[in-house]
Amino acid sequence: MTATQAPPVARQGIGDRVAAVLPVLREHAREVDADAVFPTAPLDALRHSGLMGLLVPAAHGGLGGGLDDLVRVAAELSGECLSTGMIWAMHCQQVAALAVHASPELRADLLPRLAAGQVYVASVTSEKVKGGHLLSAHAPLRREGDRVHLERDAPIVSGGSDADGFLITMKDSDTAQPADVSLVYADRAQLTVRHAEGFSWDPMGMRGTHSGPLQLSGVVSESAIVGGAGGFREVALRTFVPVGHIAWASCWLGAARGALRAVLELVRSPAGRKQFDLDSDLLRARLARVRLDLDTTAALIAQVVRDTGLAPDPEAPDVQLRLNGLKVHAAERSFAVVDALVEVVGLRHGYLRDAPLPLERMFRDLRSASLNYANDRLLGANGALVLVDRGVGLAL
């Protein structure tokens, strides 16, 4: 049974865990954004909650959750702090790949530690030569018996400075083709981790993710290769990409929903009723459009979750169109929701950095969504797929 096919988990148990950590995210969200610091206290709360092991099978001590659980938790966390939500969700993407594709030796060693919240895993897929192209690599693995040497220079590693472990894409050998990619797990203790000199992290939004450059080198065993030598393409198609897109979209949707919740609380309050005309057709139309964007994004997430668990061919054009489209749609419409809500509440509540509502922070955070694996790249791929899918296969 895969992580995407896991049996339902007791919702109350997960709900209680989420409820316990949300106040910590809420308390630190402004500090994380203002100081551009990694969300250490929120991540510690997530470690102690058991939620770092949401997708770890129960047999290894985890919660045994599936993608439906990932969607709900990512949305709730991101409604308080999108940086923390994304750090957690991308960790879960790595956990899903490990739970499904890791060797028996690696699973036995690592999954219980993940379940206990001891290991936060960062992803290393970018490379200076190739940029963000996922299914190729240029830095090669070098083998000596069952010992595998790696050296990797990555321009972007979200949360890498604070990670306890890394999943790293590498060319399988010196003589392999760039498309022969292996996915390698390494504990931080197995690596020398160097930070780029002079690098300063001061972005517009998503300021807690610390997506900076790292240089990694070390030695692992052959059993640390996830999905087998040169097997990353299958890992990516079956697990890594769909879980990643679902996780990202859920975070963005959660942030946008959090923005709407905050606005509704304001306009329905006694003070808000004096400032806002709740009978206004313009106000109602704007809120209706916002809600429609949230509902359509949620529906598309639900369909892609079904595709991931049930579609026999992950490369089928209609499946890929929905998967890529989910990332594009969620990125565009979640940002549009917050933009529209700024118009609803105006400069005082929506534009000032010190306003009680978090709209200004969410606006900056969600502006990054279309750039996080660029929408233009996915739209180009989907345009080619539309030409192939002559039957226009929809999820009907």
N, C-alpha and C positions, 0 to 999 in steps of 0.2 A: 504493500500500500504506500503510495507516495504522499508527500506533504499536501499536494493539491487534492487528494482523494481521502483525506483523513476524516474519520467520523466526527460528528458534531461534538463540541466541547460544551460543558455546562455553561450557559451564557452568564448566569449569575456569578459564577466563579471568576470569569474573565472581567465581567462588569465591575465587580468589587475591586479587582486589582487596578483597573483603569481609574476608577473613582479615587483610589488612594493616591495615585501619582499626579493627577491633574492639578491639585493645589500647588504642588512643587513646580510644575511647569509654569503655572500662572504667576507664581511669586518671582520667578527668575527670568521671565520672557523679556521684560524691558531691559534688564541688566545685560543679558546675552546679546541683545540687539545694540544697545548703546555702546558697549565696550568691545563688541566683536569678539567675544570669548566663547570657547567651547562650552556647551551646557553640561558641565561636570555634575552639578547637583541633580538636575533632572535625570541624567543618565544613571547616576547612582541609585536614584529612586526606582528606575526601571529595572536595574540589576536586581535589587532586593524584592521587587514585585513578582518576579518569575516571568515577566513579559518578554525578556530577552530570549527566552526559550519557547515562545509561543508556537513556532513551527517545528520544534524538536519532538519526535515521537515520544509518546508516554513511556514506551519501553526503555528509553534512555533518560527518563526523568523529566522530560519536558511536558508542556501542556497539550501536545498532540493536536494543535489547532490546524485549521485549513485556511484557504484563501478568503472565505467569508469573514473569518475572525480577523485576518490581517486587514481587510478593508475597514471594518468597524473600528478597530483599535487605532489604525493610522489616522483615520478621520478625526477621532476624538482628541488624540494627542496634538494633531496639527491645528485644531481649533484654538488651542492655547498658545502653542509655540511651533511655528512651521519648521524652524531649524531643528528642534529636537525631534519632531515627528519624522522629518526626512532622514536624520541620522539613524533613528530606530528602524524605519521602514527599509532603508538600504541594507542595514545589518540583517534584517529578516530575509531579504533577497539572497544574501550570501548563505544564510542558514538553510534556506530551501534547497539551494544547489548542493550543499554538503549533505543534507538529510537524504536526498534522493540519489546522488551520484557518487558520493565519496566511497573509497575502498572500505571493506569491513574493518581493517585495522584503524583507519583514520576515524571512522564513525565511533568505534568503541572507545577511542581515546578522547575525542573532541566533543561529541554530542553531550555527554554528561556535564562537561564543563560549560558548554553553552547553556544548558538547561539551568545550571546553578547561577547564571549571570556572571561567570568569571571571565568570559571572553566576549569582547566587542570586536566584530570583524569588519574591516574596511575593504573596499574593492579597488584593485589596481588594474585598470583596463586601458587608460590613456597612455600614449607614447608620443614623443616629439616627432618621430618620423611619420607616423600615420594619423596623428590627431586622435579623434574619438572613434575611429572605425573599429567596431567591436570584434569582427571575425577575422582579424589579421594581427600578426605580431612580428616584431623584427629582432628583439633581444632573444638570443637562443639559450636553451638549457644545455648544460654540459654534464655528462654522466661519467662517474667512476664506480663501476659495479652497481650497487643499489643506492649509491649516494648521488644526489642531483644538485649541481651547483647553479645558482641563478644570480644574475646582476641586472638590475632594472632601474631605469631612470624614467620616472613618471611625472609629467607636468602638472597633473591634477589628481589628488587623492583626498576625497571628502572625509574629514575626520581622522585622517591618517596619523596625525601627531599624537592622538590619544588612543589609537587602536591597540588591542591586545593581540590581534592576529590579522592576517591579510590573505585574500584570494587574489592571485596574480596571474594574468595571462602572459604566456611566453611562447615563442616559437619552439617547437619540440626539440630541435637540434640545429647545429650549424648548417647541416646540409638540407634541412627541411625547407619547404616552401612557406612563405608568409601565412598562407591559409591553414597550415598544419599547426594549429594552436593547442597548447596544453594549458589547463587551469591548475594552478599549484597553490596549496595551502601552506602557510608558514606561520608559526607562532612568532611573536615579536622577539622572544628570547633566542630564536634561531637565526635572527637577522641582525645585520648592522644597518641601522636606520639613520640616514643623514638628511638634514634639512638644508634647503638651498640658502646660501648666504645672501643676506640683504633682502630676503622676501618679506613683504609686509602685506597682511591680509586686511584690506579696508574696502569691502565691496558695498554696493548700493543696498542690497538686501541679502537674505539668507546668511547673515553675518556670523551665526554660530556654527556653521558647518566647517569652517576652516579648510577650504578646498585648495590646498597649496601643493607645491611640488615636493617629492621625496625621492631619494636614491636608496635603493634596497639591495643588499647582497647577503648571501648566506648559503647554507647547505641543508637540504631536507632529504628524506628517504623517498624512494620510488612510490611508496604507498601514499604519499602526500599529493600525488597527481589525481585530480578529481575528474572522473569520467574516462580515465585511461589516457595513455599517450596520444596526443593529437586529437583528443575527443571533445574539445570544447564546443565545436559547432553543435553537436547533439545536446550538450548541456544547455547551451544558449537557447536553442529552439524550443526545447521541452520545458525548461524551467527558468533560466536566468533572465531572458528577455520578457516573457509574459509576466512573471512575478514582479520584475522591475517596473514595467509599465503600469501594472495594477497598483503597485505600492505608491509610485509617484502620483498617479491620478487620484488615489484615495487621499493622500496628503493635501493636494491642492484643493480637492473638493471640501475636505474638512476645514481648511483655512477659510475658504469662501463661506461655508455654512456658519462657521464661527463669527464671521463678520456680519452675516444677516441676523444671527441671534442677538448680537450686541446692538444692532440698529433697532430691531424690534423691541428689545427691552427699553431702549431710550424713548422711542416714539410712543410707546404705550404707557410710559410712566406718567405720573401727574404733571411733572414739569414738561415732559415731551408733548403732552396733549395741549399744553398752552402754546407751544412753539410750532407744532406741526398740525396741519389740517388733515385728520385721518379720513375725511370724506372727499378729499381732493382726488379727482380722476387721474391727474398726472402722478401723484404719489402712488396711488393704487396700481396704475399701469406699470410704473417702474418696479414696484415690488413684485408684481406678477411676472414680469420678464426675468427678474432675478431668480425667482423660485423655479421658473421653467428651465433656466440654465442649470440649476442645481439638480432638478429631477432628471433631465435628459442625460447629464453626466453620470448620475448614479445608475441610471438604467443601462448605459453603455458599459460601465464597470461591471455590472451584474452579468451582462451577456459575455464579456470577455472572460470573466471567471468561469462561466459555463463552458466556453470554448476551450479554455485551458484544461479543464478536467475531462472533457468528453470528446473533443475533436480528434478523430483518428489520425489526421495528417496536419501537423502544425504549420506546414508550409503551403497549405491550400490557400489560393488567392483570397477567398472571402474571409478566412480566419486571419490572415496577415493584414488585410485591409482594416478589419475592426481593431486589431491589436495596435497597429500604427496610428489609426484614427483616434483611438482612445487617448493616446498621449497628446496628440495635437489638439483634440477637442477640449480635454480637461485643462490643458495649459492655457488655451485661449479664453475659454468661457469662465474659468475660475478668476482669472485676472479681470475679465470684463465685469463680473459680478461685483468685485470690490470697487472698481472704477465707477460703476453705476451707483453704488451705495454712498460713495463720496458725494456724488451729485445730490442724492436724497437728503443727506444731513448737512451738507454745506461745509464752508471753510472752517467754522469753529469746531465742529465735531469730527470732521473727516480729513482735514488737511494739516492741522497743527500737530507737531510731534508730541506735545505734552497733553493732547486731548485724552480724556478718559477712555474713549473708544480706541481700539488698536488698528483702525483702518489705515492710517498712514504707514505703519510697519507692514501690514499685510499687503498693501499696494506695492511696496518696494520688494517684499519677498516674492510675491507672485509674478512680478515682472521677469524674474529669472526663469520661469517655467518653460517658456518657449525656447530658451537658449540651452536648456539642460537636455543634451542630445537634440540638436536644432530641428525645429519643426519643418524648416525648408527641406532638410535632408529626407525626412519621413514623407513629406508630401510628394517629393520627387519619386521616391520608391512606390508610393501608392498610385501615382499617376500611371506608372508602368503596369502595376497590377490591375488597374481598372481596364486597361486594354486587353489583358489576358483573360479576365473574368467576364467572358462574353455573355454568360447567363445572368449576370448581375445577381449573384447569390446573396440574399439578405437573410438575416436571422429572423425568419417569420415562422 
